[in-house]
Amino acid sequence: MQHRKLGTLEVSLVGLGCNNFGMRIDTAKARTVVDAAIDAGITFFDTADVYGGTKSEEMLGEALQGRRDSVVIATKFASPIGDDPTHSGASARWIKQAVEDSLRRLRTDYIDLYQQHRPDKDVPIDETLTALDELVQAGKVREIGCSNFSVAQIQEAEQTSADKGLAHFVSVQNQLNLLQRAAIDDVVPECERRGIGFLPFFPLASGLLTGKYQRGEAPPQGTRLSMLPAERATRVLSDDNFATVDRLTAYAADHGRSILELAMAWLAAFPAVSSVIAGATSAEQVAANVAAIGWELTAAQRDEVTALAAG
């Protein structure tokens, strides 16, 4: 397994997204998935306090007992937990409580990467960064990151950290895959210029880039898209998306590869990408995701695939 830098951290090129824990799989299956990930060389585990209604952190913490120091744990705060409006956001007050709650659920005394899950328009970024810097100084957090931030928001955060001598975001976790490519036009280049690691989420477009869905057919029972409201699933399973999938599948086949391999390899071909975070509900999915990263695209091939995806 290849590793890349993320601030002072070193992370596996394939990371395990734990958003299925507590939602689609139970504690026993989560343990099986974590075991398979570690056996396959994955060292980077990404979760959030809100995943599975806080169950994801609990399941991950339990599964990692006895091997905490050999892995990198990333979690997030700021998304609403339950119906209590005070249990959300990026205020200093909530960060102080949220981090302690996450540490307890994860059964650890430090978090490797603590990420702001979403921007908070009601809280000045310097308040957020000051609170996060205090966590870094206290040793409760090693590095900090953000998610779903725009270029302007990244720039404001970086300037604030520089002006006030605060810890700065070493990662940006935004959506990026061969069907949703907007980030390569703005956020990815910004991350590359600043030396910030980019962490793409939904790398397989909810499974559409694995070949598991067929045109004109309902999503198989138990898949992510089968659990979405019909209107949202229909948007993903559009004729345009299937046309793109057909083109990409043909390209991959011409190279003796699968569309899953192409989807993962394309992301890994961006220098700013530190780790491709892919969810899994079984040991077999973990193995497939790790195997897929073995295809290394040149920059020219990456750009060729980008153009092909754009149609």
C-alpha positions in Angstrom: 0.0 0.0 0.0 1.4 3.4 -1.0 1.3 6.1 1.6 1.2 9.9 1.2 1.7 12.9 3.5 -1.2 14.8 5.2 0.4 17.5 7.2 2.6 15.7 9.7 0.6 12.5 9.2 1.3 9.7 6.9 -1.8 8.0 5.5 -2.6 5.0 3.3 -3.5 6.0 -0.3 -6.8 4.1 0.2 -8.7 5.1 3.3 -11.7 3.5 4.9 -14.8 5.6 5.1 -16.9 4.6 8.1 -20.2 6.3 7.3 -21.8 2.9 6.9 -21.1 1.9 10.5 -24.3 2.1 12.6 -26.4 2.8 9.5 -26.0 -0.1 7.1 -23.9 -2.5 9.2 -23.8 -3.4 12.9 -20.9 -3.7 15.3 -19.9 -7.2 14.3 -19.8 -6.4 10.6 -17.9 -3.2 11.3 -15.3 -5.1 13.1 -15.0 -7.5 10.1 -14.6 -4.5 7.7 -12.0 -2.9 9.9 -10.0 -6.1 10.3 -10.1 -6.6 6.5 -8.9 -3.0 6.0 -5.9 -3.4 8.3 -5.0 -6.7 6.7 -5.1 -5.0 3.3 -2.7 -2.3 4.5 -5.2 0.5 5.2 -4.1 2.8 8.0 -6.4 5.7 7.5 -10.0 5.6 9.0 -12.4 8.4 8.5 -15.6 8.9 10.4 -17.7 11.7 12.0 -19.6 12.3 15.2 -22.9 12.4 13.2 -22.4 9.1 11.3 -24.8 6.4 12.4 -26.2 8.8 15.0 -22.8 8.7 16.8 -22.6 4.9 16.5 -19.9 5.0 13.9 -17.3 6.4 16.2 -18.3 3.9 18.9 -17.9 1.0 16.5 -14.7 2.2 15.1 -13.2 2.8 18.5 -14.2 -0.7 19.7 -12.8 -2.3 16.5 -9.4 -0.5 16.9 -8.8 -1.5 20.5 -5.3 -2.8 20.9 -4.0 -1.3 17.7 -4.7 2.4 18.1 -1.2 3.6 17.7 -0.8 1.9 14.3 -3.6 3.7 12.6 -4.6 7.3 11.7 -8.1 8.2 12.9 -10.0 11.2 11.3 -13.3 12.4 12.6 -15.5 15.5 12.2 -17.6 17.9 14.1 -20.1 20.7 13.1 -23.0 18.7 11.6 -26.2 18.6 13.7 -26.5 15.7 16.1 -30.1 14.8 16.8 -32.7 17.5 17.3 -30.8 19.7 19.7 -29.7 22.8 17.8 -26.9 23.4 20.3 -25.2 20.2 19.3 -23.8 21.5 16.0 -21.7 24.2 14.5 -18.2 25.4 14.8 -18.4 27.6 17.9 -15.7 27.3 20.6 -18.3 26.1 23.0 -19.5 23.2 20.8 -15.9 22.3 19.7 -14.9 21.9 23.4 -17.8 19.5 24.1 -17.8 17.7 20.7 -14.1 16.7 20.9 -14.5 15.2 24.3 -17.6 13.3 23.1 -15.7 12.0 20.1 -12.6 11.0 22.2 -14.9 9.0 24.6 -16.7 7.2 21.7 -13.4 6.5 19.9 -11.8 5.2 23.1 -8.7 7.3 22.6 -7.0 10.2 24.1 -6.1 11.9 20.8 -7.5 12.4 17.4 -5.1 12.4 14.5 -7.2 14.6 12.1 -10.1 16.6 13.5 -12.2 18.1 10.7 -14.8 20.8 10.5 -17.6 19.0 8.6 -19.2 22.0 7.1 -18.8 25.8 7.1 -20.6 27.7 9.8 -21.8 31.1 8.6 -22.7 32.1 12.1 -19.3 31.7 13.7 -16.2 33.7 12.7 -13.5 31.4 11.4 -11.0 32.9 13.9 -13.1 31.6 16.8 -13.2 28.1 15.2 -9.4 28.1 14.5 -8.5 29.4 17.9 -10.6 26.7 19.6 -9.0 24.0 17.3 -5.5 25.4 18.0 -6.1 25.0 21.7 -6.9 21.3 21.1 -3.7 20.9 19.1 -1.6 22.6 21.9 -3.3 20.3 24.5 -2.3 17.2 22.5 -5.9 16.1 22.0 -5.7 16.7 18.2 -2.7 16.2 16.0 -3.9 18.0 12.8 -7.0 19.8 11.7 -8.9 19.8 8.5 -12.1 21.0 6.9 -14.8 19.6 4.7 -17.2 21.1 2.1 -15.2 24.4 2.0 -15.0 26.6 -1.1 -11.8 28.2 -2.3 -12.8 31.5 -0.7 -13.4 29.8 2.6 -10.1 27.9 2.4 -8.3 31.2 1.7 -9.9 33.0 4.5 -9.0 30.2 7.0 -5.4 30.1 5.7 -5.0 33.8 6.1 -6.5 33.8 9.6 -4.2 31.0 10.7 -1.2 32.8 9.3 -2.1 36.2 10.8 -2.8 34.8 14.2 -0.2 32.0 14.4 -2.8 29.3 14.7 -2.9 25.7 13.6 -4.1 25.6 9.9 -6.2 23.1 8.0 -3.9 20.5 6.5 -6.8 18.8 4.6 -9.9 19.5 2.6 -12.5 16.8 2.3 -14.9 17.5 -0.6 -16.8 15.5 -3.1 -14.9 14.3 -6.1 -15.4 11.5 -8.5 -15.6 10.9 -12.3 -19.3 12.0 -12.3 -18.9 15.0 -10.0 -15.7 16.7 -11.1 -16.3 20.4 -10.1 -13.5 20.3 -7.5 -10.8 19.8 -10.1 -11.4 23.2 -11.5 -11.0 25.1 -8.2 -10.5 23.4 -4.8 -8.0 20.7 -6.0 -5.7 23.3 -7.6 -5.9 25.5 -4.6 -5.0 22.6 -2.3 -2.0 21.8 -4.6 -0.8 25.4 -4.5 -1.0 25.5 -0.7 0.3 22.0 0.0 -3.0 21.0 1.6 -4.1 17.4 1.2 -7.3 16.8 -0.7 -9.5 13.9 0.5 -12.2 13.0 -2.0 -15.4 11.6 -0.6 -18.0 9.6 -2.6 -15.1 8.4 -4.9 -17.4 5.8 -6.4 -20.5 8.0 -6.8 -22.5 5.9 -4.3 -21.6 2.8 -6.2 -22.5 3.9 -9.7 -18.8 3.7 -10.7 -18.5 0.0 -9.6 -20.9 -1.4 -12.2 -23.4 -2.7 -9.7 -26.3 -0.6 -11.1 -27.9 -1.2 -14.4 -29.8 1.2 -16.7 -33.6 0.9 -16.3 -33.4 -1.3 -13.2 -34.1 -0.5 -9.6 -31.1 -0.4 -7.3 -30.4 -3.8 -5.7 -31.7 -4.2 -2.2 -29.3 -3.1 0.5 -27.3 -0.8 -1.7 -26.7 2.8 -0.8 -29.0 4.1 -3.6 -31.8 1.7 -2.6 -31.9 3.6 0.7 -32.2 7.0 -0.8 -35.6 8.7 -1.5 -36.7 7.7 -5.0 -36.2 11.2 -6.4 -32.6 11.4 -5.3 -31.8 7.9 -6.6 -33.4 8.7 -9.9 -31.1 11.8 -10.3 -28.0 9.6 -9.7 -29.3 6.9 -12.0 -29.9 9.3 -14.9 -29.4 8.6 -18.6 -26.5 11.1 -18.7 -24.7 9.4 -15.9 -25.1 6.0 -17.4 -23.9 7.3 -20.7 -20.7 8.5 -18.9 -20.4 5.2 -17.1 -20.6 3.4 -20.5 -17.8 5.5 -21.9 -15.6 5.0 -18.9 -16.3 1.3 -18.7 -15.2 0.9 -22.4 -12.0 2.8 -21.7 -11.2 0.7 -18.7 -11.9 -2.5 -20.6 -9.6 -1.4 -23.4 -6.9 -1.3 -20.7 -7.8 -4.6 -19.2 -9.3 -2.9 -16.2 -12.7 -2.4 -14.5 -14.5 0.9 -14.0 -13.9 0.6 -10.3 -10.1 0.5 -10.9 -10.4 3.5 -13.2 -12.4 5.5 -10.7 -9.9 5.0 -8.0 -6.8 5.4 -10.2 -8.1 8.7 -11.6 -8.4 10.2 -8.2 -5.0 8.9 -7.1 -3.4 10.5 -10.2 -4.0 14.0 -8.7 -0.9 15.0 -6.7 -3.0 16.9 -4.1 -5.0 13.8 -3.2 -3.6 12.3 0.0 -6.0 9.4 0.4 -9.1 8.1 -1.5 -11.7 7.5 1.2 -14.0 4.6 0.2 -16.7 3.1 2.3 -17.3 -0.6 2.5 -19.9 -2.9 4.0 -17.9 -6.2 3.6 -14.4 -7.5 3.5 -14.8 -8.2 -0.2 -15.5 -4.5 -0.9 -12.4 -3.5 1.1 -10.2 -5.9 -0.9 -11.6 -4.6 -4.2 -11.0 -1.0 -3.3 -7.4 -1.7 -2.3 -6.7 -3.8 -5.4 -8.1 -1.0 -7.6 -5.5 1.5 -6.6 -2.8 -0.7 -8.2 -3.4 1.0 -11.6 -1.3 4.1 -11.9 -2.4 6.6 -14.5 0.0 9.1 -16.0 -1.0 12.8 -15.9 -1.8 12.5 -19.6 -4.0 9.5 -19.1 -5.7 11.3 -16.2 -6.5 14.2 -18.3 -7.7 12.0 -21.1 -10.1 10.3 -18.8 -11.3 13.6 -17.5 -12.2 14.7 -21.0 -13.9 11.4 -21.7 -16.0 11.8 -18.6 -17.0 15.3 -19.6 -18.3 13.9 -22.9 
